[in-house]
C-alpha cells in the first residue's frame, strides 16, 4: 500500500470516528514480513486498522494525518477502545 493510500484510509477513519478536540489515536505495530499495522482508536472508541509495507511508512502516514496522534498501548489508549460483541465473537473463534 502506498503512503497516499494509507493516509486516505486514515482520513476516512478520522472522518467517521473522530471529533473536534479529540484526536484519533494511532498505534504502529510491526507485523513481521507483512509490514506494519496502524491500529486506530476513534474518539467514539471504534477500532480500525491500516496495513503498510513497513514501520517507516506507517509512521509517515500517522505523522501526515490530521487530528491523529501517535500512541502506545498504554492505559489511556486501552481505556479509550470500545470492543463490541461482534469483535469479541470473532476473537473467541480465533482462540479455538
C-alpha positions in Angstrom: 0.0 0.0 0.0 1.3 3.4 -0.9 1.7 6.2 1.7 -1.1 8.1 0.0 -3.5 5.2 0.2 -2.6 4.7 3.9 -3.2 8.4 4.5 -6.5 8.3 2.7 -7.7 5.3 4.8 -6.7 7.1 8.0 -8.5 10.2 6.9 -11.7 8.2 6.2 -11.5 6.7 9.7 -11.0 10.1 11.3 -14.0 11.4 9.4 -16.1 8.5 10.6 -14.9 8.2 14.2 -13.1 11.4 15.2 -14.5 14.6 16.7 -13.1 18.1 17.2 -10.8 18.4 20.2 -10.3 14.7 20.5 -7.6 13.2 18.3 -7.8 9.7 16.9 -5.0 7.6 18.5 -2.7 5.6 16.2 -0.5 2.7 17.4 2.1 1.5 14.9 2.9 -2.2 15.3 5.4 -4.2 13.3 3.9 -7.5 11.9 7.0 -9.2 10.5 7.4 -9.6 6.8 3.9 -8.5 6.2 4.9 -4.9 7.2 3.3 -2.8 9.9 -0.2 -2.3 11.2 -1.6 1.0 12.2 -4.3 0.4 14.8 -6.6 3.4 15.0 -8.8 4.2 18.1 -11.5 6.8 17.4 -12.9 9.3 19.7 -16.0 7.1 19.9 -13.9 4.0 20.9 -14.1 2.4 17.5 -11.1 0.5 16.3 -9.7 0.2 12.8 -6.5 -0.7 11.1 -4.4 0.0 8.1 -1.6 -2.3 6.9 1.6 -0.7 5.4 4.7 -2.2 3.9 6.9 -1.2 6.8 7.1 0.7 10.1 8.7 3.7 8.5 5.8 4.2 6.0 3.3 3.6 8.8 5.0 6.3 10.9 5.0 8.7 8.0 1.3 8.1 7.4 0.4 8.8 11.0 2.6 11.9 11.1 0.9 13.3 8.0 -2.6 12.7 9.1 -4.7 15.5 10.6 -6.4 15.0 14.0 -4.3 11.9 14.7 -1.8 11.4 17.5 0.8 8.6 17.7 0.1 6.5 20.8 1.2 3.3 22.6 -0.9 0.6 24.2 -0.9 2.4 27.5 -3.7 2.7 30.0 -5.3 5.8 28.3 -5.3 4.2 24.8 -6.6 0.9 26.0 -9.3 2.5 28.1 -10.4 4.5 25.0 -11.3 1.4 23.0 -14.8 0.0 22.9 -14.8 -3.5 21.7 -18.3 -4.7 20.7 -19.9 -8.1 20.8 -19.1 -8.9 17.1 -15.4 -8.3 17.7 -15.4 -10.4 20.9 -17.1 -13.3 19.0 -14.5 -13.1 16.2 -11.6 -13.1 18.7 -13.2 -16.1 20.6 -13.3 -18.1 17.4 -9.6 -17.4 16.7 -8.7 -18.8 20.1 -10.5 -22.1 19.5 
